[in-house]
Amino acid sequence: MTGTSIKNLLVWITPLTLGALVGLYEILHGLFYVIYGTPDQKRDYPLEIVLGLLIMAVCSGGHWLISRISHSNTRIIWIIESILVALIVYGFYKS
């Protein structure tokens, strides 16, 4: 791989885009149990779909906003998103 292809890859794979993938996983996990689950699971998992949509939308929107503000500077995107994700994880474990 050349340096520019690695840079292009690092622009797309950032902490918030990985968070959007977690949201996609939640959506697919919820859909699986809604379709193939027991009656109790079919009742409980639509909330997981909704929360997955919310996580995916917030992470994708945050990444888009940060990349526009930083003029697609990869280093700044990674620094800001890493700080945001660290604060979210810290707040999650403190609550």
Phi and psi in radians as a Rosetta constraint file:
Dihedral C 1 N 2 CA 2 C 2 CIRCULARHARMONIC -1.552 0.35
Dihedral N 2 CA 2 C 2 N 3 CIRCULARHARMONIC 2.974 0.35
Dihedral C 2 N 3 CA 3 C 3 CIRCULARHARMONIC -1.113 0.35
Dihedral N 3 CA 3 C 3 N 4 CIRCULARHARMONIC -0.624 0.35
Dihedral C 3 N 4 CA 4 C 4 CIRCULARHARMONIC -1.267 0.35
Dihedral N 4 CA 4 C 4 N 5 CIRCULARHARMONIC -0.597 0.35
Dihedral C 4 N 5 CA 5 C 5 CIRCULARHARMONIC -1.238 0.35
Dihedral N 5 CA 5 C 5 N 6 CIRCULARHARMONIC -0.608 0.35
Dihedral C 5 N 6 CA 6 C 6 CIRCULARHARMONIC -1.154 0.35
Dihedral N 6 CA 6 C 6 N 7 CIRCULARHARMONIC -0.712 0.35
Dihedral C 6 N 7 CA 7 C 7 CIRCULARHARMONIC -1.089 0.35
Dihedral N 7 CA 7 C 7 N 8 CIRCULARHARMONIC -0.750 0.35
Dihedral C 7 N 8 CA 8 C 8 CIRCULARHARMONIC -1.106 0.35
Dihedral N 8 CA 8 C 8 N 9 CIRCULARHARMONIC -0.654 0.35
Dihedral C 8 N 9 CA 9 C 9 CIRCULARHARMONIC -1.156 0.35
Dihedral N 9 CA 9 C 9 N 10 CIRCULARHARMONIC -0.721 0.35
Dihedral C 9 N 10 CA 10 C 10 CIRCULARHARMONIC -1.211 0.35
Dihedral N 10 CA 10 C 10 N 11 CIRCULARHARMONIC -0.417 0.35
Dihedral C 10 N 11 CA 11 C 11 CIRCULARHARMONIC -1.190 0.35
Dihedral N 11 CA 11 C 11 N 12 CIRCULARHARMONIC -0.647 0.35
Dihedral C 11 N 12 CA 12 C 12 CIRCULARHARMONIC -1.548 0.35
Dihedral N 12 CA 12 C 12 N 13 CIRCULARHARMONIC -0.547 0.35
Dihedral C 12 N 13 CA 13 C 13 CIRCULARHARMONIC -1.744 0.35
Dihedral N 13 CA 13 C 13 N 14 CIRCULARHARMONIC 1.671 0.35
Dihedral C 13 N 14 CA 14 C 14 CIRCULARHARMONIC -2.208 0.35
Dihedral N 14 CA 14 C 14 N 15 CIRCULARHARMONIC 2.989 0.35
Dihedral C 14 N 15 CA 15 C 15 CIRCULARHARMONIC -0.988 0.35
Dihedral N 15 CA 15 C 15 N 16 CIRCULARHARMONIC -0.687 0.35
Dihedral C 15 N 16 CA 16 C 16 CIRCULARHARMONIC -1.318 0.35
Dihedral N 16 CA 16 C 16 N 17 CIRCULARHARMONIC -0.536 0.35
Dihedral C 16 N 17 CA 17 C 17 CIRCULARHARMONIC -1.256 0.35
Dihedral N 17 CA 17 C 17 N 18 CIRCULARHARMONIC -0.538 0.35
Dihedral C 17 N 18 CA 18 C 18 CIRCULARHARMONIC -1.171 0.35
Dihedral N 18 CA 18 C 18 N 19 CIRCULARHARMONIC -0.616 0.35
Dihedral C 18 N 19 CA 19 C 19 CIRCULARHARMONIC -1.121 0.35
Dihedral N 19 CA 19 C 19 N 20 CIRCULARHARMONIC -0.649 0.35
Dihedral C 19 N 20 CA 20 C 20 CIRCULARHARMONIC -1.141 0.35
Dihedral N 20 CA 20 C 20 N 21 CIRCULARHARMONIC -0.596 0.35
Dihedral C 20 N 21 CA 21 C 21 CIRCULARHARMONIC -1.168 0.35
Dihedral N 21 CA 21 C 21 N 22 CIRCULARHARMONIC -0.603 0.35
Dihedral C 21 N 22 CA 22 C 22 CIRCULARHARMONIC -1.113 0.35
Dihedral N 22 CA 22 C 22 N 23 CIRCULARHARMONIC -0.714 0.35
Dihedral C 22 N 23 CA 23 C 23 CIRCULARHARMONIC -1.086 0.35
Dihedral N 23 CA 23 C 23 N 24 CIRCULARHARMONIC -0.710 0.35
Dihedral C 23 N 24 CA 24 C 24 CIRCULARHARMONIC -1.106 0.35
Dihedral N 24 CA 24 C 24 N 25 CIRCULARHARMONIC -0.699 0.35
Dihedral C 24 N 25 CA 25 C 25 CIRCULARHARMONIC -1.068 0.35
Dihedral N 25 CA 25 C 25 N 26 CIRCULARHARMONIC -0.759 0.35
Dihedral C 25 N 26 CA 26 C 26 CIRCULARHARMONIC -1.068 0.35
Dihedral N 26 CA 26 C 26 N 27 CIRCULARHARMONIC -0.720 0.35
Dihedral C 26 N 27 CA 27 C 27 CIRCULARHARMONIC -1.096 0.35
Dihedral N 27 CA 27 C 27 N 28 CIRCULARHARMONIC -0.852 0.35
Dihedral C 27 N 28 CA 28 C 28 CIRCULARHARMONIC -1.157 0.35
Dihedral N 28 CA 28 C 28 N 29 CIRCULARHARMONIC -0.657 0.35
Dihedral C 28 N 29 CA 29 C 29 CIRCULARHARMONIC -1.109 0.35
Dihedral N 29 CA 29 C 29 N 30 CIRCULARHARMONIC -0.787 0.35
Dihedral C 29 N 30 CA 30 C 30 CIRCULARHARMONIC -1.121 0.35
Dihedral N 30 CA 30 C 30 N 31 CIRCULARHARMONIC -0.736 0.35
Dihedral C 30 N 31 CA 31 C 31 CIRCULARHARMONIC -1.087 0.35
Dihedral N 31 CA 31 C 31 N 32 CIRCULARHARMONIC -0.690 0.35
Dihedral C 31 N 32 CA 32 C 32 CIRCULARHARMONIC -1.046 0.35
Dihedral N 32 CA 32 C 32 N 33 CIRCULARHARMONIC -0.806 0.35
Dihedral C 32 N 33 CA 33 C 33 CIRCULARHARMONIC -1.303 0.35
Dihedral N 33 CA 33 C 33 N 34 CIRCULARHARMONIC -0.469 0.35
Dihedral C 33 N 34 CA 34 C 34 CIRCULARHARMONIC -1.199 0.35
Dihedral N 34 CA 34 C 34 N 35 CIRCULARHARMONIC -0.665 0.35
Dihedral C 34 N 35 CA 35 C 35 CIRCULARHARMONIC -1.416 0.35
Dihedral N 35 CA 35 C 35 N 36 CIRCULARHARMONIC -0.805 0.35
Dihedral C 35 N 36 CA 36 C 36 CIRCULARHARMONIC -1.916 0.35
Dihedral N 36 CA 36 C 36 N 37 CIRCULARHARMONIC 0.013 0.35
Dihedral C 36 N 37 CA 37 C 37 CIRCULARHARMONIC -1.457 0.35
Dihedral N 37 CA 37 C 37 N 38 CIRCULARHARMONIC 3.072 0.35
Dihedral C 37 N 38 CA 38 C 38 CIRCULARHARMONIC -1.280 0.35
Dihedral N 38 CA 38 C 38 N 39 CIRCULARHARMONIC 2.938 0.35
Dihedral C 38 N 39 CA 39 C 39 CIRCULARHARMONIC -0.993 0.35
Dihedral N 39 CA 39 C 39 N 40 CIRCULARHARMONIC -0.638 0.35
Dihedral C 39 N 40 CA 40 C 40 CIRCULARHARMONIC -1.159 0.35
Dihedral N 40 CA 40 C 40 N 41 CIRCULARHARMONIC -0.694 0.35
Dihedral C 40 N 41 CA 41 C 41 CIRCULARHARMONIC -1.193 0.35
Dihedral N 41 CA 41 C 41 N 42 CIRCULARHARMONIC -0.658 0.35
Dihedral C 41 N 42 CA 42 C 42 CIRCULARHARMONIC -1.101 0.35
Dihedral N 42 CA 42 C 42 N 43 CIRCULARHARMONIC -0.475 0.35
Dihedral C 42 N 43 CA 43 C 43 CIRCULARHARMONIC -1.404 0.35
Dihedral N 43 CA 43 C 43 N 44 CIRCULARHARMONIC -0.586 0.35
Dihedral C 43 N 44 CA 44 C 44 CIRCULARHARMONIC -1.576 0.35
Dihedral N 44 CA 44 C 44 N 45 CIRCULARHARMONIC -0.470 0.35
Dihedral C 44 N 45 CA 45 C 45 CIRCULARHARMONIC -1.485 0.35
Dihedral N 45 CA 45 C 45 N 46 CIRCULARHARMONIC -0.202 0.35
Dihedral C 45 N 46 CA 46 C 46 CIRCULARHARMONIC -1.057 0.35
Dihedral N 46 CA 46 C 46 N 47 CIRCULARHARMONIC -0.518 0.35
Dihedral C 46 N 47 CA 47 C 47 CIRCULARHARMONIC -1.115 0.35
Dihedral N 47 CA 47 C 47 N 48 CIRCULARHARMONIC -0.652 0.35
Dihedral C 47 N 48 CA 48 C 48 CIRCULARHARMONIC -1.119 0.35
Dihedral N 48 CA 48 C 48 N 49 CIRCULARHARMONIC -0.623 0.35
Dihedral C 48 N 49 CA 49 C 49 CIRCULARHARMONIC -1.131 0.35
Dihedral N 49 CA 49 C 49 N 50 CIRCULARHARMONIC -0.801 0.35
Dihedral C 49 N 50 CA 50 C 50 CIRCULARHARMONIC -1.119 0.35
Dihedral N 50 CA 50 C 50 N 51 CIRCULARHARMONIC -0.775 0.35
Dihedral C 50 N 51 CA 51 C 51 CIRCULARHARMONIC -1.155 0.35
Dihedral N 51 CA 51 C 51 N 52 CIRCULARHARMONIC -0.625 0.35
Dihedral C 51 N 52 CA 52 C 52 CIRCULARHARMONIC -1.108 0.35
Dihedral N 52 CA 52 C 52 N 53 CIRCULARHARMONIC -0.707 0.35
Dihedral C 52 N 53 CA 53 C 53 CIRCULARHARMONIC -1.086 0.35
Dihedral N 53 CA 53 C 53 N 54 CIRCULARHARMONIC -0.717 0.35
Dihedral C 53 N 54 CA 54 C 54 CIRCULARHARMONIC -1.129 0.35
Dihedral N 54 CA 54 C 54 N 55 CIRCULARHARMONIC -0.804 0.35
Dihedral C 54 N 55 CA 55 C 55 CIRCULARHARMONIC -1.058 0.35
Dihedral N 55 CA 55 C 55 N 56 CIRCULARHARMONIC -0.791 0.35
Dihedral C 55 N 56 CA 56 C 56 CIRCULARHARMONIC -1.123 0.35
Dihedral N 56 CA 56 C 56 N 57 CIRCULARHARMONIC -0.732 0.35
Dihedral C 56 N 57 CA 57 C 57 CIRCULARHARMONIC -1.169 0.35
Dihedral N 57 CA 57 C 57 N 58 CIRCULARHARMONIC -0.761 0.35
Dihedral C 57 N 58 CA 58 C 58 CIRCULARHARMONIC -1.160 0.35
Dihedral N 58 CA 58 C 58 N 59 CIRCULARHARMONIC -0.764 0.35
Dihedral C 58 N 59 CA 59 C 59 CIRCULARHARMONIC -1.164 0.35
Dihedral N 59 CA 59 C 59 N 60 CIRCULARHARMONIC -0.753 0.35
Dihedral C 59 N 60 CA 60 C 60 CIRCULARHARMONIC -1.152 0.35
Dihedral N 60 CA 60 C 60 N 61 CIRCULARHARMONIC -0.759 0.35
Dihedral C 60 N 61 CA 61 C 61 CIRCULARHARMONIC -1.141 0.35
Dihedral N 61 CA 61 C 61 N 62 CIRCULARHARMONIC -0.700 0.35
Dihedral C 61 N 62 CA 62 C 62 CIRCULARHARMONIC -1.121 0.35
Dihedral N 62 CA 62 C 62 N 63 CIRCULARHARMONIC -0.729 0.35
Dihedral C 62 N 63 CA 63 C 63 CIRCULARHARMONIC -1.121 0.35
Dihedral N 63 CA 63 C 63 N 64 CIRCULARHARMONIC -0.750 0.35
Dihedral C 63 N 64 CA 64 C 64 CIRCULARHARMONIC -1.078 0.35
Dihedral N 64 CA 64 C 64 N 65 CIRCULARHARMONIC -0.778 0.35
Dihedral C 64 N 65 CA 65 C 65 CIRCULARHARMONIC -1.122 0.35
Dihedral N 65 CA 65 C 65 N 66 CIRCULARHARMONIC -0.791 0.35
Dihedral C 65 N 66 CA 66 C 66 CIRCULARHARMONIC -1.145 0.35
Dihedral N 66 CA 66 C 66 N 67 CIRCULARHARMONIC -0.682 0.35
Dihedral C 66 N 67 CA 67 C 67 CIRCULARHARMONIC -1.182 0.35
Dihedral N 67 CA 67 C 67 N 68 CIRCULARHARMONIC -0.576 0.35
Dihedral C 67 N 68 CA 68 C 68 CIRCULARHARMONIC -1.268 0.35
Dihedral N 68 CA 68 C 68 N 69 CIRCULARHARMONIC -0.706 0.35
Dihedral C 68 N 69 CA 69 C 69 CIRCULARHARMONIC -1.152 0.35
Dihedral N 69 CA 69 C 69 N 70 CIRCULARHARMONIC -0.690 0.35
Dihedral C 69 N 70 CA 70 C 70 CIRCULARHARMONIC -1.534 0.35
Dihedral N 70 CA 70 C 70 N 71 CIRCULARHARMONIC 0.090 0.35
Dihedral C 70 N 71 CA 71 C 71 CIRCULARHARMONIC 0.982 0.35
Dihedral N 71 CA 71 C 71 N 72 CIRCULARHARMONIC 0.710 0.35
Dihedral C 71 N 72 CA 72 C 72 CIRCULARHARMONIC 1.021 0.35
Dihedral N 72 CA 72 C 72 N 73 CIRCULARHARMONIC 0.537 0.35
Dihedral C 72 N 73 CA 73 C 73 CIRCULARHARMONIC -1.382 0.35
Dihedral N 73 CA 73 C 73 N 74 CIRCULARHARMONIC 1.964 0.35
Dihedral C 73 N 74 CA 74 C 74 CIRCULARHARMONIC -1.034 0.35
Dihedral N 74 CA 74 C 74 N 75 CIRCULARHARMONIC -0.751 0.35
Dihedral C 74 N 75 CA 75 C 75 CIRCULARHARMONIC -1.095 0.35
Dihedral N 75 CA 75 C 75 N 76 CIRCULARHARMONIC -0.769 0.35
Dihedral C 75 N 76 CA 76 C 76 CIRCULARHARMONIC -1.184 0.35
Dihedral N 76 CA 76 C 76 N 77 CIRCULARHARMONIC -0.704 0.35
Dihedral C 76 N 77 CA 77 C 77 CIRCULARHARMONIC -1.016 0.35
Dihedral N 77 CA 77 C 77 N 78 CIRCULARHARMONIC -0.843 0.35
Dihedral C 77 N 78 CA 78 C 78 CIRCULARHARMONIC -1.124 0.35
Dihedral N 78 CA 78 C 78 N 79 CIRCULARHARMONIC -0.696 0.35
Dihedral C 78 N 79 CA 79 C 79 CIRCULARHARMONIC -1.135 0.35
Dihedral N 79 CA 79 C 79 N 80 CIRCULARHARMONIC -0.873 0.35
Dihedral C 79 N 80 CA 80 C 80 CIRCULARHARMONIC -1.120 0.35
Dihedral N 80 CA 80 C 80 N 81 CIRCULARHARMONIC -0.808 0.35
Dihedral C 80 N 81 CA 81 C 81 CIRCULARHARMONIC -1.177 0.35
Dihedral N 81 CA 81 C 81 N 82 CIRCULARHARMONIC -0.625 0.35
Dihedral C 81 N 82 CA 82 C 82 CIRCULARHARMONIC -1.125 0.35
Dihedral N 82 CA 82 C 82 N 83 CIRCULARHARMONIC -0.708 0.35
Dihedral C 82 N 83 CA 83 C 83 CIRCULARHARMONIC -1.133 0.35
Dihedral N 83 CA 83 C 83 N 84 CIRCULARHARMONIC -0.777 0.35
Dihedral C 83 N 84 CA 84 C 84 CIRCULARHARMONIC -1.072 0.35
Dihedral N 84 CA 84 C 84 N 85 CIRCULARHARMONIC -0.798 0.35
Dihedral C 84 N 85 CA 85 C 85 CIRCULARHARMONIC -1.148 0.35
Dihedral N 85 CA 85 C 85 N 86 CIRCULARHARMONIC -0.694 0.35
Dihedral C 85 N 86 CA 86 C 86 CIRCULARHARMONIC -1.094 0.35
Dihedral N 86 CA 86 C 86 N 87 CIRCULARHARMONIC -0.715 0.35
Dihedral C 86 N 87 CA 87 C 87 CIRCULARHARMONIC -1.140 0.35
Dihedral N 87 CA 87 C 87 N 88 CIRCULARHARMONIC -0.688 0.35
Dihedral C 87 N 88 CA 88 C 88 CIRCULARHARMONIC -1.145 0.35
Dihedral N 88 CA 88 C 88 N 89 CIRCULARHARMONIC -0.775 0.35
Dihedral C 88 N 89 CA 89 C 89 CIRCULARHARMONIC -1.143 0.35
Dihedral N 89 CA 89 C 89 N 90 CIRCULARHARMONIC -0.734 0.35
Dihedral C 89 N 90 CA 90 C 90 CIRCULARHARMONIC -1.059 0.35
Dihedral N 90 CA 90 C 90 N 91 CIRCULARHARMONIC -0.793 0.35
Dihedral C 90 N 91 CA 91 C 91 CIRCULARHARMONIC -1.138 0.35
Dihedral N 91 CA 91 C 91 N 92 CIRCULARHARMONIC -0.626 0.35
Dihedral C 91 N 92 CA 92 C 92 CIRCULARHARMONIC -1.129 0.35
Dihedral N 92 CA 92 C 92 N 93 CIRCULARHARMONIC -0.761 0.35
Dihedral C 92 N 93 CA 93 C 93 CIRCULARHARMONIC -1.332 0.35
Dihedral N 93 CA 93 C 93 N 94 CIRCULARHARMONIC -0.404 0.35
Dihedral C 93 N 94 CA 94 C 94 CIRCULARHARMONIC -1.433 0.35
Dihedral N 94 CA 94 C 94 N 95 CIRCULARHARMONIC -0.303 0.35
